[in-house]
Amino acid sequence: TGSFQEAGVIQQAYNLNFPLHVVPASCAQCPAWSAFSVSSPAIVLETVKQAGAGAEDRPEAVVVQLYEAHGSTVITWLETSFPIKAML
């Protein structure tokens, strides 16, 4: 019921098309951990990858690609558990 945004259609589609793959941990008591999170359900974190060509001077650089999926304008926060040295 309601709009596709309220029904969570985008998240359900990602869950269907890109299911999580469980990898056994070396420790059953390992705490839950997430590298990135966003504060808005309208924002989809599409890709996280190591920086490619042109980033030779920054081999530790990471590229994070997000997009707005509800056809609106939103303000969101991207949170990470990684230490941030600089943002470009």
Phi and psi restraints in degrees (range 20) as a CNS / XPLOR table:
assign (resid 1 and name C) (resid 2 and name N)
       (resid 2 and name CA) (resid 2 and name C) 1.0 82.4 20.0 2
assign (resid 2 and name N) (resid 2 and name CA)
       (resid 2 and name C) (resid 3 and name N) 1.0 -165.0 20.0 2
assign (resid 2 and name C) (resid 3 and name N)
       (resid 3 and name CA) (resid 3 and name C) 1.0 -77.8 20.0 2
assign (resid 3 and name N) (resid 3 and name CA)
       (resid 3 and name C) (resid 4 and name N) 1.0 167.9 20.0 2
assign (resid 3 and name C) (resid 4 and name N)
       (resid 4 and name CA) (resid 4 and name C) 1.0 -65.1 20.0 2
assign (resid 4 and name N) (resid 4 and name CA)
       (resid 4 and name C) (resid 5 and name N) 1.0 -28.1 20.0 2
assign (resid 4 and name C) (resid 5 and name N)
       (resid 5 and name CA) (resid 5 and name C) 1.0 -67.4 20.0 2
assign (resid 5 and name N) (resid 5 and name CA)
       (resid 5 and name C) (resid 6 and name N) 1.0 -46.4 20.0 2
assign (resid 5 and name C) (resid 6 and name N)
       (resid 6 and name CA) (resid 6 and name C) 1.0 -66.1 20.0 2
assign (resid 6 and name N) (resid 6 and name CA)
       (resid 6 and name C) (resid 7 and name N) 1.0 -32.3 20.0 2
assign (resid 6 and name C) (resid 7 and name N)
       (resid 7 and name CA) (resid 7 and name C) 1.0 -80.0 20.0 2
assign (resid 7 and name N) (resid 7 and name CA)
       (resid 7 and name C) (resid 8 and name N) 1.0 -10.6 20.0 2
assign (resid 7 and name C) (resid 8 and name N)
       (resid 8 and name CA) (resid 8 and name C) 1.0 71.8 20.0 2
assign (resid 8 and name N) (resid 8 and name CA)
       (resid 8 and name C) (resid 9 and name N) 1.0 32.9 20.0 2
assign (resid 8 and name C) (resid 9 and name N)
       (resid 9 and name CA) (resid 9 and name C) 1.0 -59.0 20.0 2
assign (resid 9 and name N) (resid 9 and name CA)
       (resid 9 and name C) (resid 10 and name N) 1.0 -41.8 20.0 2
assign (resid 9 and name C) (resid 10 and name N)
       (resid 10 and name CA) (resid 10 and name C) 1.0 -60.8 20.0 2
assign (resid 10 and name N) (resid 10 and name CA)
       (resid 10 and name C) (resid 11 and name N) 1.0 -49.0 20.0 2
assign (resid 10 and name C) (resid 11 and name N)
       (resid 11 and name CA) (resid 11 and name C) 1.0 -63.6 20.0 2
assign (resid 11 and name N) (resid 11 and name CA)
       (resid 11 and name C) (resid 12 and name N) 1.0 -41.0 20.0 2
assign (resid 11 and name C) (resid 12 and name N)
       (resid 12 and name CA) (resid 12 and name C) 1.0 -64.9 20.0 2
assign (resid 12 and name N) (resid 12 and name CA)
       (resid 12 and name C) (resid 13 and name N) 1.0 -37.7 20.0 2
assign (resid 12 and name C) (resid 13 and name N)
       (resid 13 and name CA) (resid 13 and name C) 1.0 -65.0 20.0 2
assign (resid 13 and name N) (resid 13 and name CA)
       (resid 13 and name C) (resid 14 and name N) 1.0 -42.3 20.0 2
assign (resid 13 and name C) (resid 14 and name N)
       (resid 14 and name CA) (resid 14 and name C) 1.0 -64.0 20.0 2
assign (resid 14 and name N) (resid 14 and name CA)
       (resid 14 and name C) (resid 15 and name N) 1.0 -41.1 20.0 2
assign (resid 14 and name C) (resid 15 and name N)
       (resid 15 and name CA) (resid 15 and name C) 1.0 -60.7 20.0 2
assign (resid 15 and name N) (resid 15 and name CA)
       (resid 15 and name C) (resid 16 and name N) 1.0 -37.1 20.0 2
assign (resid 15 and name C) (resid 16 and name N)
       (resid 16 and name CA) (resid 16 and name C) 1.0 -73.3 20.0 2
assign (resid 16 and name N) (resid 16 and name CA)
       (resid 16 and name C) (resid 17 and name N) 1.0 -47.3 20.0 2
assign (resid 16 and name C) (resid 17 and name N)
       (resid 17 and name CA) (resid 17 and name C) 1.0 -83.1 20.0 2
assign (resid 17 and name N) (resid 17 and name CA)
       (resid 17 and name C) (resid 18 and name N) 1.0 -24.1 20.0 2
assign (resid 17 and name C) (resid 18 and name N)
       (resid 18 and name CA) (resid 18 and name C) 1.0 -133.3 20.0 2
assign (resid 18 and name N) (resid 18 and name CA)
       (resid 18 and name C) (resid 19 and name N) 1.0 69.5 20.0 2
assign (resid 18 and name C) (resid 19 and name N)
       (resid 19 and name CA) (resid 19 and name C) 1.0 -65.8 20.0 2
assign (resid 19 and name N) (resid 19 and name CA)
       (resid 19 and name C) (resid 20 and name N) 1.0 151.6 20.0 2
assign (resid 19 and name C) (resid 20 and name N)
       (resid 20 and name CA) (resid 20 and name C) 1.0 -68.0 20.0 2
assign (resid 20 and name N) (resid 20 and name CA)
       (resid 20 and name C) (resid 21 and name N) 1.0 144.1 20.0 2
assign (resid 20 and name C) (resid 21 and name N)
       (resid 21 and name CA) (resid 21 and name C) 1.0 -109.8 20.0 2
assign (resid 21 and name N) (resid 21 and name CA)
       (resid 21 and name C) (resid 22 and name N) 1.0 120.7 20.0 2
assign (resid 21 and name C) (resid 22 and name N)
       (resid 22 and name CA) (resid 22 and name C) 1.0 -82.7 20.0 2
assign (resid 22 and name N) (resid 22 and name CA)
       (resid 22 and name C) (resid 23 and name N) 1.0 130.5 20.0 2
assign (resid 22 and name C) (resid 23 and name N)
       (resid 23 and name CA) (resid 23 and name C) 1.0 -118.8 20.0 2
assign (resid 23 and name N) (resid 23 and name CA)
       (resid 23 and name C) (resid 24 and name N) 1.0 124.8 20.0 2
assign (resid 23 and name C) (resid 24 and name N)
       (resid 24 and name CA) (resid 24 and name C) 1.0 -59.2 20.0 2
assign (resid 24 and name N) (resid 24 and name CA)
       (resid 24 and name C) (resid 25 and name N) 1.0 133.4 20.0 2
assign (resid 24 and name C) (resid 25 and name N)
       (resid 25 and name CA) (resid 25 and name C) 1.0 -86.3 20.0 2
assign (resid 25 and name N) (resid 25 and name CA)
       (resid 25 and name C) (resid 26 and name N) 1.0 156.8 20.0 2
assign (resid 25 and name C) (resid 26 and name N)
       (resid 26 and name CA) (resid 26 and name C) 1.0 -75.4 20.0 2
assign (resid 26 and name N) (resid 26 and name CA)
       (resid 26 and name C) (resid 27 and name N) 1.0 -11.8 20.0 2
assign (resid 26 and name C) (resid 27 and name N)
       (resid 27 and name CA) (resid 27 and name C) 1.0 -137.8 20.0 2
assign (resid 27 and name N) (resid 27 and name CA)
       (resid 27 and name C) (resid 28 and name N) 1.0 124.4 20.0 2
assign (resid 27 and name C) (resid 28 and name N)
       (resid 28 and name CA) (resid 28 and name C) 1.0 -68.7 20.0 2
assign (resid 28 and name N) (resid 28 and name CA)
       (resid 28 and name C) (resid 29 and name N) 1.0 -19.7 20.0 2
assign (resid 28 and name C) (resid 29 and name N)
       (resid 29 and name CA) (resid 29 and name C) 1.0 -97.2 20.0 2
assign (resid 29 and name N) (resid 29 and name CA)
       (resid 29 and name C) (resid 30 and name N) 1.0 14.1 20.0 2
assign (resid 29 and name C) (resid 30 and name N)
       (resid 30 and name CA) (resid 30 and name C) 1.0 -63.7 20.0 2
assign (resid 30 and name N) (resid 30 and name CA)
       (resid 30 and name C) (resid 31 and name N) 1.0 135.3 20.0 2
assign (resid 30 and name C) (resid 31 and name N)
       (resid 31 and name CA) (resid 31 and name C) 1.0 -71.6 20.0 2
assign (resid 31 and name N) (resid 31 and name CA)
       (resid 31 and name C) (resid 32 and name N) 1.0 153.8 20.0 2
assign (resid 31 and name C) (resid 32 and name N)
       (resid 32 and name CA) (resid 32 and name C) 1.0 -64.1 20.0 2
assign (resid 32 and name N) (resid 32 and name CA)
       (resid 32 and name C) (resid 33 and name N) 1.0 144.6 20.0 2
assign (resid 32 and name C) (resid 33 and name N)
       (resid 33 and name CA) (resid 33 and name C) 1.0 -147.9 20.0 2
assign (resid 33 and name N) (resid 33 and name CA)
       (resid 33 and name C) (resid 34 and name N) 1.0 140.8 20.0 2
assign (resid 33 and name C) (resid 34 and name N)
       (resid 34 and name CA) (resid 34 and name C) 1.0 -135.7 20.0 2
assign (resid 34 and name N) (resid 34 and name CA)
       (resid 34 and name C) (resid 35 and name N) 1.0 130.7 20.0 2
assign (resid 34 and name C) (resid 35 and name N)
       (resid 35 and name CA) (resid 35 and name C) 1.0 -72.2 20.0 2
assign (resid 35 and name N) (resid 35 and name CA)
       (resid 35 and name C) (resid 36 and name N) 1.0 -37.7 20.0 2
assign (resid 35 and name C) (resid 36 and name N)
       (resid 36 and name CA) (resid 36 and name C) 1.0 -140.9 20.0 2
assign (resid 36 and name N) (resid 36 and name CA)
       (resid 36 and name C) (resid 37 and name N) 1.0 151.5 20.0 2
assign (resid 36 and name C) (resid 37 and name N)
       (resid 37 and name CA) (resid 37 and name C) 1.0 -149.9 20.0 2
assign (resid 37 and name N) (resid 37 and name CA)
       (resid 37 and name C) (resid 38 and name N) 1.0 153.3 20.0 2
assign (resid 37 and name C) (resid 38 and name N)
       (resid 38 and name CA) (resid 38 and name C) 1.0 -120.0 20.0 2
assign (resid 38 and name N) (resid 38 and name CA)
       (resid 38 and name C) (resid 39 and name N) 1.0 152.0 20.0 2
assign (resid 38 and name C) (resid 39 and name N)
       (resid 39 and name CA) (resid 39 and name C) 1.0 -89.3 20.0 2
assign (resid 39 and name N) (resid 39 and name CA)
       (resid 39 and name C) (resid 40 and name N) 1.0 -6.1 20.0 2
assign (resid 39 and name C) (resid 40 and name N)
       (resid 40 and name CA) (resid 40 and name C) 1.0 -119.9 20.0 2
assign (resid 40 and name N) (resid 40 and name CA)
       (resid 40 and name C) (resid 41 and name N) 1.0 132.6 20.0 2
assign (resid 40 and name C) (resid 41 and name N)
       (resid 41 and name CA) (resid 41 and name C) 1.0 -68.3 20.0 2
assign (resid 41 and name N) (resid 41 and name CA)
       (resid 41 and name C) (resid 42 and name N) 1.0 -13.1 20.0 2
assign (resid 41 and name C) (resid 42 and name N)
       (resid 42 and name CA) (resid 42 and name C) 1.0 -78.8 20.0 2
assign (resid 42 and name N) (resid 42 and name CA)
       (resid 42 and name C) (resid 43 and name N) 1.0 -14.7 20.0 2
assign (resid 42 and name C) (resid 43 and name N)
       (resid 43 and name CA) (resid 43 and name C) 1.0 -100.1 20.0 2
assign (resid 43 and name N) (resid 43 and name CA)
       (resid 43 and name C) (resid 44 and name N) 1.0 129.2 20.0 2
assign (resid 43 and name C) (resid 44 and name N)
       (resid 44 and name CA) (resid 44 and name C) 1.0 -110.0 20.0 2
assign (resid 44 and name N) (resid 44 and name CA)
       (resid 44 and name C) (resid 45 and name N) 1.0 125.4 20.0 2
assign (resid 44 and name C) (resid 45 and name N)
       (resid 45 and name CA) (resid 45 and name C) 1.0 -83.3 20.0 2
assign (resid 45 and name N) (resid 45 and name CA)
       (resid 45 and name C) (resid 46 and name N) 1.0 104.8 20.0 2
assign (resid 45 and name C) (resid 46 and name N)
       (resid 46 and name CA) (resid 46 and name C) 1.0 -85.5 20.0 2
assign (resid 46 and name N) (resid 46 and name CA)
       (resid 46 and name C) (resid 47 and name N) 1.0 -44.6 20.0 2
assign (resid 46 and name C) (resid 47 and name N)
       (resid 47 and name CA) (resid 47 and name C) 1.0 -144.7 20.0 2
assign (resid 47 and name N) (resid 47 and name CA)
       (resid 47 and name C) (resid 48 and name N) 1.0 139.6 20.0 2
assign (resid 47 and name C) (resid 48 and name N)
       (resid 48 and name CA) (resid 48 and name C) 1.0 -129.9 20.0 2
assign (resid 48 and name N) (resid 48 and name CA)
       (resid 48 and name C) (resid 49 and name N) 1.0 122.0 20.0 2
assign (resid 48 and name C) (resid 49 and name N)
       (resid 49 and name CA) (resid 49 and name C) 1.0 -149.3 20.0 2
assign (resid 49 and name N) (resid 49 and name CA)
       (resid 49 and name C) (resid 50 and name N) 1.0 159.5 20.0 2
assign (resid 49 and name C) (resid 50 and name N)
       (resid 50 and name CA) (resid 50 and name C) 1.0 -71.7 20.0 2
assign (resid 50 and name N) (resid 50 and name CA)
       (resid 50 and name C) (resid 51 and name N) 1.0 141.3 20.0 2
assign (resid 50 and name C) (resid 51 and name N)
       (resid 51 and name CA) (resid 51 and name C) 1.0 -57.8 20.0 2
assign (resid 51 and name N) (resid 51 and name CA)
       (resid 51 and name C) (resid 52 and name N) 1.0 142.5 20.0 2
assign (resid 51 and name C) (resid 52 and name N)
       (resid 52 and name CA) (resid 52 and name C) 1.0 -97.9 20.0 2
assign (resid 52 and name N) (resid 52 and name CA)
       (resid 52 and name C) (resid 53 and name N) 1.0 -143.9 20.0 2
assign (resid 52 and name C) (resid 53 and name N)
       (resid 53 and name CA) (resid 53 and name C) 1.0 -55.1 20.0 2
assign (resid 53 and name N) (resid 53 and name CA)
       (resid 53 and name C) (resid 54 and name N) 1.0 142.5 20.0 2
assign (resid 53 and name C) (resid 54 and name N)
       (resid 54 and name CA) (resid 54 and name C) 1.0 91.2 20.0 2
assign (resid 54 and name N) (resid 54 and name CA)
       (resid 54 and name C) (resid 55 and name N) 1.0 -5.7 20.0 2
assign (resid 54 and name C) (resid 55 and name N)
       (resid 55 and name CA) (resid 55 and name C) 1.0 -112.7 20.0 2
assign (resid 55 and name N) (resid 55 and name CA)
       (resid 55 and name C) (resid 56 and name N) 1.0 25.6 20.0 2
assign (resid 55 and name C) (resid 56 and name N)
       (resid 56 and name CA) (resid 56 and name C) 1.0 -57.7 20.0 2
assign (resid 56 and name N) (resid 56 and name CA)
       (resid 56 and name C) (resid 57 and name N) 1.0 -32.3 20.0 2
assign (resid 56 and name C) (resid 57 and name N)
       (resid 57 and name CA) (resid 57 and name C) 1.0 -79.6 20.0 2
assign (resid 57 and name N) (resid 57 and name CA)
       (resid 57 and name C) (resid 58 and name N) 1.0 -4.8 20.0 2
assign (resid 57 and name C) (resid 58 and name N)
       (resid 58 and name CA) (resid 58 and name C) 1.0 -134.7 20.0 2
assign (resid 58 and name N) (resid 58 and name CA)
       (resid 58 and name C) (resid 59 and name N) 1.0 69.3 20.0 2
assign (resid 58 and name C) (resid 59 and name N)
       (resid 59 and name CA) (resid 59 and name C) 1.0 -65.3 20.0 2
assign (resid 59 and name N) (resid 59 and name CA)
       (resid 59 and name C) (resid 60 and name N) 1.0 -17.9 20.0 2
assign (resid 59 and name C) (resid 60 and name N)
       (resid 60 and name CA) (resid 60 and name C) 1.0 -89.1 20.0 2
assign (resid 60 and name N) (resid 60 and name CA)
       (resid 60 and name C) (resid 61 and name N) 1.0 -0.8 20.0 2
assign (resid 60 and name C) (resid 61 and name N)
       (resid 61 and name CA) (resid 61 and name C) 1.0 -66.5 20.0 2
assign (resid 61 and name N) (resid 61 and name CA)
       (resid 61 and name C) (resid 62 and name N) 1.0 145.0 20.0 2
assign (resid 61 and name C) (resid 62 and name N)
       (resid 62 and name CA) (resid 62 and name C) 1.0 -125.8 20.0 2
assign (resid 62 and name N) (resid 62 and name CA)
       (resid 62 and name C) (resid 63 and name N) 1.0 136.9 20.0 2
assign (resid 62 and name C) (resid 63 and name N)
       (resid 63 and name CA) (resid 63 and name C) 1.0 -104.7 20.0 2
assign (resid 63 and name N) (resid 63 and name CA)
       (resid 63 and name C) (resid 64 and name N) 1.0 128.8 20.0 2
assign (resid 63 and name C) (resid 64 and name N)
       (resid 64 and name CA) (resid 64 and name C) 1.0 -118.0 20.0 2
assign (resid 64 and name N) (resid 64 and name CA)
       (resid 64 and name C) (resid 65 and name N) 1.0 122.8 20.0 2
assign (resid 64 and name C) (resid 65 and name N)
       (resid 65 and name CA) (resid 65 and name C) 1.0 -110.6 20.0 2
assign (resid 65 and name N) (resid 65 and name CA)
       (resid 65 and name C) (resid 66 and name N) 1.0 126.4 20.0 2
assign (resid 65 and name C) (resid 66 and name N)
       (resid 66 and name CA) (resid 66 and name C) 1.0 -125.1 20.0 2
assign (resid 66 and name N) (resid 66 and name CA)
       (resid 66 and name C) (resid 67 and name N) 1.0 157.8 20.0 2
assign (resid 66 and name C) (resid 67 and name N)
       (resid 67 and name CA) (resid 67 and name C) 1.0 -146.3 20.0 2
assign (resid 67 and name N) (resid 67 and name CA)
       (resid 67 and name C) (resid 68 and name N) 1.0 156.2 20.0 2
assign (resid 67 and name C) (resid 68 and name N)
       (resid 68 and name CA) (resid 68 and name C) 1.0 -92.0 20.0 2
assign (resid 68 and name N) (resid 68 and name CA)
       (resid 68 and name C) (resid 69 and name N) 1.0 121.0 20.0 2
assign (resid 68 and name C) (resid 69 and name N)
       (resid 69 and name CA) (resid 69 and name C) 1.0 -102.6 20.0 2
assign (resid 69 and name N) (resid 69 and name CA)
       (resid 69 and name C) (resid 70 and name N) 1.0 -5.3 20.0 2
assign (resid 69 and name C) (resid 70 and name N)
       (resid 70 and name CA) (resid 70 and name C) 1.0 -101.1 20.0 2
assign (resid 70 and name N) (resid 70 and name CA)
       (resid 70 and name C) (resid 71 and name N) 1.0 2.5 20.0 2
assign (resid 70 and name C) (resid 71 and name N)
       (resid 71 and name CA) (resid 71 and name C) 1.0 72.0 20.0 2
assign (resid 71 and name N) (resid 71 and name CA)
       (resid 71 and name C) (resid 72 and name N) 1.0 32.1 20.0 2
assign (resid 71 and name C) (resid 72 and name N)
       (resid 72 and name CA) (resid 72 and name C) 1.0 -131.8 20.0 2
assign (resid 72 and name N) (resid 72 and name CA)
       (resid 72 and name C) (resid 73 and name N) 1.0 -172.3 20.0 2
assign (resid 72 and name C) (resid 73 and name N)
       (resid 73 and name CA) (resid 73 and name C) 1.0 -116.4 20.0 2
assign (resid 73 and name N) (resid 73 and name CA)
       (resid 73 and name C) (resid 74 and name N) 1.0 127.0 20.0 2
assign (resid 73 and name C) (resid 74 and name N)
       (resid 74 and name CA) (resid 74 and name C) 1.0 -135.1 20.0 2
assign (resid 74 and name N) (resid 74 and name CA)
       (resid 74 and name C) (resid 75 and name N) 1.0 159.2 20.0 2
assign (resid 74 and name C) (resid 75 and name N)
       (resid 75 and name CA) (resid 75 and name C) 1.0 -110.1 20.0 2
assign (resid 75 and name N) (resid 75 and name CA)
       (resid 75 and name C) (resid 76 and name N) 1.0 132.8 20.0 2
assign (resid 75 and name C) (resid 76 and name N)
       (resid 76 and name CA) (resid 76 and name C) 1.0 -140.5 20.0 2
assign (resid 76 and name N) (resid 76 and name CA)
       (resid 76 and name C) (resid 77 and name N) 1.0 165.2 20.0 2
assign (resid 76 and name C) (resid 77 and name N)
       (resid 77 and name CA) (resid 77 and name C) 1.0 -113.3 20.0 2
assign (resid 77 and name N) (resid 77 and name CA)
       (resid 77 and name C) (resid 78 and name N) 1.0 134.3 20.0 2
assign (resid 77 and name C) (resid 78 and name N)
       (resid 78 and name CA) (resid 78 and name C) 1.0 -103.1 20.0 2
assign (resid 78 and name N) (resid 78 and name CA)
       (resid 78 and name C) (resid 79 and name N) 1.0 118.0 20.0 2
assign (resid 78 and name C) (resid 79 and name N)
       (resid 79 and name CA) (resid 79 and name C) 1.0 -109.7 20.0 2
assign (resid 79 and name N) (resid 79 and name CA)
       (resid 79 and name C) (resid 80 and name N) 1.0 145.0 20.0 2
assign (resid 79 and name C) (resid 80 and name N)
       (resid 80 and name CA) (resid 80 and name C) 1.0 -140.8 20.0 2
assign (resid 80 and name N) (resid 80 and name CA)
       (resid 80 and name C) (resid 81 and name N) 1.0 152.4 20.0 2
assign (resid 80 and name C) (resid 81 and name N)
       (resid 81 and name CA) (resid 81 and name C) 1.0 -94.2 20.0 2
assign (resid 81 and name N) (resid 81 and name CA)
       (resid 81 and name C) (resid 82 and name N) 1.0 -1.1 20.0 2
assign (resid 81 and name C) (resid 82 and name N)
       (resid 82 and name CA) (resid 82 and name C) 1.0 -80.4 20.0 2
assign (resid 82 and name N) (resid 82 and name CA)
       (resid 82 and name C) (resid 83 and name N) 1.0 147.8 20.0 2
assign (resid 82 and name C) (resid 83 and name N)
       (resid 83 and name CA) (resid 83 and name C) 1.0 -71.5 20.0 2
assign (resid 83 and name N) (resid 83 and name CA)
       (resid 83 and name C) (resid 84 and name N) 1.0 131.5 20.0 2
assign (resid 83 and name C) (resid 84 and name N)
       (resid 84 and name CA) (resid 84 and name C) 1.0 -101.6 20.0 2
assign (resid 84 and name N) (resid 84 and name CA)
       (resid 84 and name C) (resid 85 and name N) 1.0 125.5 20.0 2
assign (resid 84 and name C) (resid 85 and name N)
       (resid 85 and name CA) (resid 85 and name C) 1.0 -94.6 20.0 2
assign (resid 85 and name N) (resid 85 and name CA)
       (resid 85 and name C) (resid 86 and name N) 1.0 -40.3 20.0 2
assign (resid 85 and name C) (resid 86 and name N)
       (resid 86 and name CA) (resid 86 and name C) 1.0 -161.7 20.0 2
assign (resid 86 and name N) (resid 86 and name CA)
       (resid 86 and name C) (resid 87 and name N) 1.0 154.6 20.0 2
assign (resid 86 and name C) (resid 87 and name N)
       (resid 87 and name CA) (resid 87 and name C) 1.0 -119.4 20.0 2
assign (resid 87 and name N) (resid 87 and name CA)
       (resid 87 and name C) (resid 88 and name N) 1.0 137.3 20.0 2
